[in-house]
Amino acid sequence: MNQPTITRSWVASANDHADFPLQNLPLGVFSHKGSAPRSGVAIGEHIFDLEAALDAGLFEGPAKAAVEATRGGQLNAFFELGRPARVALRERLLELLGEGSSLRGKVEALGAKLLPLAADCQMHLPAKITDYTDFYVGIEHAQNVGKLFRPDNPLLPNYKYVPIGYHGRASTIRPSGADVRRPKGQTLPAGQSEPTFGPCARLDYELELGIWIGQGNEIGEPIAIGDAAEHIAGFCLLNDWSARDIQAWEYQPLGPFLSKSFITSISPWVVTAEALEPFRRAQTPRPEGDPQPLPYLLDKRDQAAGGFDIELEVLLLTEAMREQGLPAHRLTLSNTQYMYWTVAQMVAHHSVNGCQLQAGDLFGSGTLSGPESSQFGSLLEITEGGKKPIELASGEVRKFLEDGDEIILRGRCRREGFASIGFGECRGKILPAR
């Protein structure tokens, strides 16, 4: 699906909006003036209330069925309907909100009831997250971290054969804006033989792409690589907050545990696969000498158009910077093109053993760093484990995050001849440990 023939909206703030022009139409769950959480679509500086529009008789046929599935403040049932429902809803929204719409008067007559300002609304998680899996498909990050611990052998032999992942904690995923309480745990101080317990001292962010699963599969029935893209409902930004000192002590032999499970932040809007269609790209070719994926992970169509060109940015805002009126400091400017495995390969691999995926499952891509230091997706990489502090305009330095620091993730798609679209922000501010 290409971008719509109608390229402008009668909702004035949508035209040339940095994130939410008519070409995007991401879905989310919001509340307004004390209302219960309900489904909506971002359009410029407003949210189009899907449930209010349904009650006003603005939907019929497949689009009506799609909106009915969004009722109740969760998008799981809508995700389960798959691509036809997303397309039907998108096409009807273009009719309702596009410039010259014959229904403009009816929509405008409902005023703020139908189009409240986003600034007056509270965002919630868009779905009940049934399960959360964090992958490790950013090869530059994997190499950078590997070099810190294994300089002569940064990548383990399985990395180029297996989309590495681990099961995370769904109960502590929160939408953008939720505070991040500094975790406590066991750490092993340098030069000591026994651990101590206390607040994390090496708190970090991780820049990731979030992937929402749409239609699931029955237990014991793998999803074929050629069908995997049809099981993806949409995308968001994801910050996999990481307690590096806790992680260093606990991760052997089974991997991260308390160092990752205290909170994961996501941007609240689900950018659909259809909105991202113009920004698909061929999967980045593997370096010469790398093994080809095994047959269950290899599909010509996926290799030709299974990647995405999404610019990813990380900003840091400290308390001192706020007090001095300074802008946020850019830490990272990376891109999804540095994914070694495609999203479809993640889905195919996750289900190949018969594991059941469900509508509302969330995947994290793993940290998406680029090859340059300005593209590194974590402080662990940027500061080389704390050896090279970052100097800020406020006069402060950072090795890892301190209380009062706020991390802001942004994502944007750009392509000549197409309107750019964005994901909105994923923010989180550090509070002291209790």
C-alpha positions in Angstrom: 0.0 0.0 0.0 1.4 3.4 -1.0 0.5 6.7 0.7 -3.0 7.9 0.1 -4.1 10.0 -3.0 -5.5 12.5 -0.5 -2.4 13.9 1.1 -3.8 16.7 3.2 -6.3 16.8 6.0 -9.0 19.4 7.0 -7.6 19.0 10.5 -5.1 21.8 10.0 -2.5 20.7 12.6 -2.1 17.4 10.7 -0.6 19.0 7.6 3.2 18.8 7.7 3.0 17.6 11.3 6.3 16.1 12.4 4.8 12.9 13.6 1.1 12.5 12.9 0.1 13.7 9.4 -2.8 12.1 7.5 -0.4 9.5 6.1 0.3 8.0 9.6 -2.9 7.5 11.5 -1.5 5.4 14.4 -3.8 3.8 17.0 -3.6 4.1 20.7 -5.6 4.1 23.9 -6.3 7.4 25.8 -8.6 9.0 28.4 -10.0 12.5 28.3 -11.3 14.5 31.3 -11.7 11.5 33.5 -13.2 9.2 30.9 -12.4 5.5 30.9 -9.6 4.5 28.6 -10.8 4.3 24.9 -9.4 3.9 21.5 -8.3 6.7 19.3 -6.1 7.7 16.3 -3.5 10.5 16.4 -4.1 13.2 13.8 -1.9 16.3 14.1 -2.3 17.8 17.6 -5.6 16.0 18.1 -6.9 12.5 18.9 -9.8 11.2 16.8 -12.0 9.3 19.2 -12.9 6.0 17.5 -15.6 5.0 20.0 -17.3 8.4 19.8 -17.2 8.2 16.0 -18.7 4.7 16.1 -21.5 5.9 18.4 -22.1 8.8 15.9 -22.7 6.4 13.1 -19.5 7.3 11.1 -18.5 3.7 10.4 -20.1 0.8 8.5 -19.2 -2.5 7.1 -15.6 -3.9 7.7 -14.5 -0.6 9.2 -17.3 -0.7 11.7 -16.3 -4.2 12.7 -12.7 -3.1 13.1 -13.7 -0.2 15.4 -16.0 -2.4 17.4 -13.0 -4.6 18.1 -11.2 -1.6 19.7 -13.8 -1.0 22.4 -12.8 -1.5 26.1 -9.5 0.3 26.2 -7.5 -2.5 24.6 -6.5 -3.1 21.0 -5.9 -6.9 21.3 -9.1 -7.9 19.6 -8.4 -5.4 16.8 -4.9 -6.8 16.4 -6.3 -10.3 16.1 -8.4 -9.3 13.1 -5.2 -8.8 11.0 -4.4 -6.8 8.0 -7.9 -6.6 6.4 -9.3 -4.8 9.4 -6.4 -2.4 9.6 -6.8 -1.5 5.9 -10.6 -1.1 6.1 -10.2 1.2 9.1 -7.4 3.2 7.5 -9.4 3.7 4.3 -12.4 5.0 6.2 -10.3 7.3 8.3 -8.8 8.8 5.1 -12.4 9.5 3.9 -13.4 11.1 7.2 -10.3 13.2 7.8 -9.0 13.9 4.3 -9.2 17.3 2.7 -12.6 17.8 1.0 -14.3 15.1 3.0 -18.1 15.2 2.6 -18.4 14.2 6.2 -16.3 17.1 7.6 -19.4 19.0 8.8 -20.7 16.0 10.8 -17.3 15.4 12.4 -16.8 19.1 13.2 -20.3 19.3 14.7 -19.2 16.9 17.4 -16.2 19.2 18.3 -13.9 18.3 21.1 -16.0 15.2 21.9 -14.7 13.7 18.7 -11.3 15.5 18.3 -9.9 16.4 21.7 -6.5 18.0 21.9 -3.9 15.4 22.6 -2.3 17.7 25.2 -5.5 17.4 27.2 -5.5 13.6 27.1 -3.6 10.9 29.0 -2.2 8.0 27.1 -2.3 4.4 28.2 -0.8 1.1 27.1 -2.5 0.3 23.7 -3.1 -3.3 24.5 -3.0 -5.9 27.3 0.5 -7.2 26.8 0.2 -11.0 26.9 3.9 -11.7 26.6 7.1 -9.8 26.1 10.3 -11.0 24.3 13.4 -9.0 23.9 15.7 -9.8 21.0 19.3 -8.9 20.3 19.3 -8.2 16.5 21.4 -5.0 16.5 24.7 -6.5 15.4 26.7 -3.3 16.1 25.5 -3.2 19.7 26.2 -6.9 20.1 29.8 -6.4 18.8 30.3 -3.3 20.9 29.2 -5.0 24.1 31.1 -8.1 23.2 34.3 -6.2 22.8 34.0 -4.8 26.4 34.0 -8.4 27.8 35.6 -10.5 25.0 37.9 -8.2 23.0 39.2 -11.1 20.9 35.9 -12.8 20.3 33.0 -10.2 20.6 30.3 -12.2 18.8 29.6 -15.8 20.0 29.3 -18.4 17.3 25.5 -18.7 17.4 24.8 -15.0 16.7 24.8 -15.2 12.9 22.7 -18.3 12.9 20.1 -17.6 15.6 18.0 -14.5 16.3 19.0 -14.3 19.9 16.2 -13.4 22.4 15.0 -13.8 26.0 11.6 -13.7 27.7 11.1 -10.4 29.5 8.6 -9.2 32.1 5.3 -7.9 30.6 3.9 -6.6 33.9 6.4 -3.8 34.2 5.9 -2.3 30.7 4.7 1.3 30.9 3.7 4.0 28.4 5.8 7.1 27.8 5.9 9.5 30.7 5.9 6.9 33.5 8.6 7.6 36.0 11.5 5.1 36.3 12.4 4.2 39.9 16.1 3.4 40.3 16.2 -0.4 41.1 18.0 -2.1 43.9 19.8 -5.4 43.6 23.0 -7.4 44.2 26.2 -6.1 42.6 29.8 -7.3 42.9 32.1 -4.3 43.6 35.4 -4.3 41.7 38.1 -6.3 43.5 35.6 -7.9 45.9 34.7 -11.6 46.1 31.2 -11.2 47.7 28.2 -9.1 46.5 26.6 -6.2 48.2 22.9 -5.0 48.0 21.8 -1.5 47.2 20.7 0.9 44.5 21.9 0.4 41.0 24.9 2.7 40.2 25.1 2.1 36.5 21.6 2.8 35.2 21.4 2.8 31.4 18.9 3.1 28.5 18.6 0.9 25.4 17.3 2.2 22.1 14.9 -0.3 20.5 12.1 -0.8 18.1 9.0 -2.4 19.6 6.9 -4.8 17.5 3.3 -5.6 18.2 2.0 -9.0 17.3 -1.3 -9.2 15.5 -2.8 -12.6 14.6 -1.2 -15.4 16.7 -0.8 -19.1 16.0 -1.9 -22.3 17.6 0.5 -24.1 19.9 2.6 -26.5 17.9 2.0 -24.7 14.6 5.0 -22.6 13.5 4.6 -19.4 11.5 6.4 -19.8 8.2 8.8 -17.1 7.3 6.8 -16.2 4.1 3.7 -15.6 6.3 5.4 -13.9 9.3 4.9 -10.3 8.1 1.1 -10.8 8.1 1.3 -11.5 11.9 2.7 -8.0 12.7 0.2 -5.4 13.8 2.4 -2.4 14.2 5.4 -0.8 15.8 6.5 1.6 18.6 9.6 2.8 20.3 10.9 0.9 23.2 13.4 1.7 26.0 14.7 -1.4 27.7 16.1 0.3 30.9 19.1 -1.7 32.1 20.9 -1.9 35.5 24.4 -2.7 34.2 26.0 -3.4 37.5 23.2 -5.7 38.6 23.3 -7.3 35.1 27.1 -8.0 35.3 26.7 -10.0 38.5 23.5 -11.9 37.7 23.5 -12.7 33.9 25.6 -15.9 34.0 24.5 -18.5 33.2 20.9 -17.7 32.3 21.0 -14.1 31.2 19.3 -10.9 32.5 16.8 -11.0 35.3 16.3 -8.2 37.8 18.6 -5.9 35.8 15.9 -5.7 33.1 12.5 -6.5 34.7 12.0 -3.3 36.8 10.5 -1.3 33.9 10.4 -1.1 30.1 9.0 2.1 28.5 7.2 2.3 25.2 5.8 5.0 23.0 2.0 4.7 23.3 1.0 5.0 19.6 1.0 1.9 17.3 2.3 2.8 13.9 0.8 0.3 11.5 2.6 -1.8 9.0 0.5 0.0 6.3 1.7 3.5 7.3 5.3 2.2 7.2 4.9 0.6 3.7 6.7 3.5 1.9 9.7 3.2 4.3 10.4 -0.5 3.7 13.8 -1.3 2.3 15.8 -4.3 1.4 17.4 -6.1 4.4 21.0 -4.9 4.8 23.2 -7.4 3.0 25.3 -9.6 5.2 29.0 -9.1 5.1 30.9 -11.4 2.8 31.7 -14.7 4.5 28.7 -14.6 6.9 26.5 -17.6 6.7 23.1 -17.5 4.9 20.1 -17.9 7.2 18.9 -21.5 7.5 16.0 -22.2 5.1 13.2 -21.7 7.8 14.5 -18.1 8.2 15.1 -17.2 4.5 12.5 -15.7 2.2 13.2 -13.8 -1.0 10.4 -11.3 -0.4 11.5 -10.7 3.1 15.1 -10.1 2.1 13.9 -7.7 -0.7 11.6 -5.6 1.5 11.6 -6.8 5.1 13.8 -4.0 6.4 12.8 -0.5 7.5 14.4 2.9 7.2 13.4 4.5 10.5 15.6 7.2 12.1 16.0 6.7 15.8 17.1 9.4 18.2 17.9 9.5 22.0 18.0 12.7 24.0 19.1 13.4 27.6 17.6 16.1 29.8 19.1 16.6 33.3 17.7 18.7 36.2 20.5 21.2 35.8 19.7 21.6 32.1 16.0 22.3 32.9 17.0 24.9 35.5 19.4 26.6 33.0 16.8 26.5 30.2 19.1 24.3 28.0 17.8 22.0 25.3 18.1 18.3 25.6 21.4 16.8 24.7 21.4 14.3 21.8 23.1 11.1 22.7 22.3 8.9 19.7 21.1 9.1 16.1 20.8 5.6 14.7 18.5 3.7 12.3 16.7 0.4 12.0 18.9 -0.5 9.0 21.4 -1.9 11.5 19.2 -4.9 12.3 21.0 -8.1 11.5 17.7 -10.0 11.4 14.3 -8.8 10.0 11.1 -8.6 12.1 9.7 -11.5 10.1 12.7 -13.6 10.9 12.1 -12.9 14.6 8.5 -14.0 14.3 9.4 -17.2 12.4 12.1 -18.1 14.8 10.1 -17.4 17.9 7.3 -19.8 16.7 9.4 -22.5 15.0 9.4 -24.7 18.1 5.6 -24.5 18.3 5.6 -21.6 20.8 2.2 -19.8 20.7 2.2 -16.1 19.9 -0.9 -14.1 20.8 -2.4 -10.8 19.7 -0.9 -8.2 22.0 2.5 -9.9 22.4 5.3 -7.4 22.3 8.8 -7.9 20.9 11.8 -5.6 21.5 14.4 -5.6 18.7 17.3 -5.3 20.9 19.5 -2.2 21.0 19.9 -0.6 17.6 23.4 0.9 17.4 25.1 2.1 14.3 28.8 1.7 13.5 29.8 5.2 14.6 30.0 6.4 18.2 27.3 9.0 17.6 25.0 6.1 16.7 25.5 3.9 19.8 22.2 3.0 21.4 23.3 2.8 25.1 25.6 4.6 27.5 27.4 1.3 28.1 28.7 1.7 24.5 29.1 5.5 24.4 31.2 5.7 27.6 32.9 2.3 27.0 31.6 1.0 30.3 32.1 4.3 32.1 35.7 4.9 31.0 34.8 8.0 28.8 32.3 10.3 30.4 30.0 12.5 28.3 30.4 16.3 28.8 27.1 18.2 28.7 26.5 21.9 28.0 25.4 22.4 31.6 28.9 21.6 32.8 27.8 18.1 34.0 29.4 14.8 33.0 27.7 11.4 32.7 29.0 7.9 32.7 25.5 6.5 33.5 22.2 8.0 34.3 21.6 9.9 37.6 18.4 10.7 39.5 16.4 13.4 37.8 17.8 12.6 34.3 15.1 12.1 31.6 15.7 10.0 28.5 13.6 10.8 25.4 13.4 8.5 22.4 12.1 9.7 19.0 11.6 7.9 15.7 11.0 9.3 12.2 10.6 8.0 8.7 11.7 10.2 5.7 11.7 9.5 2.0 11.9 11.8 -1.0 8.4 12.3 -2.4 6.6 11.1 0.6 5.3 12.8 3.8 7.5 12.0 6.8 5.8 10.3 9.7 6.9 9.7 13.3 6.2 7.6 16.4 5.8 10.3 19.0 8.0 10.3 22.1 9.0 7.7 24.6 10.0 9.5 27.8 11.1 8.4 31.2 12.5 10.3 34.2 14.7 8.7 36.9 13.5 8.8 40.5 15.7 7.9 43.4 15.6 4.3 44.8 13.3 3.7 47.7 
